[in-house]
């Protein structure tokens, strides 16, 4: 289950792995109160790409596992990430 998270905005800074076991690195971490279990929605602009869940938190980055992707979408460096969309 998702851990309730405050509103946090960030961006994807790196991706590792293949489509089945993709890991995503976000450019926000302990310095922005990110905790393991927080879920982020990934989007470039107004298009929904998918959801990731934080598994590991560093001072200024968070390692996430992809939960699911929208059809024909993939996460790219520079995509925006948010715990809550407005």
Secondary structure, 3 states (H helix, E strand, C coil): CCCCCCCCEEEEEEEECCCCCCEEEECCCHHHCCCCCCEEEEEECCEEEEEEEEEEECCCCEEEEEEEECCCCCCCCCCEEECCCC
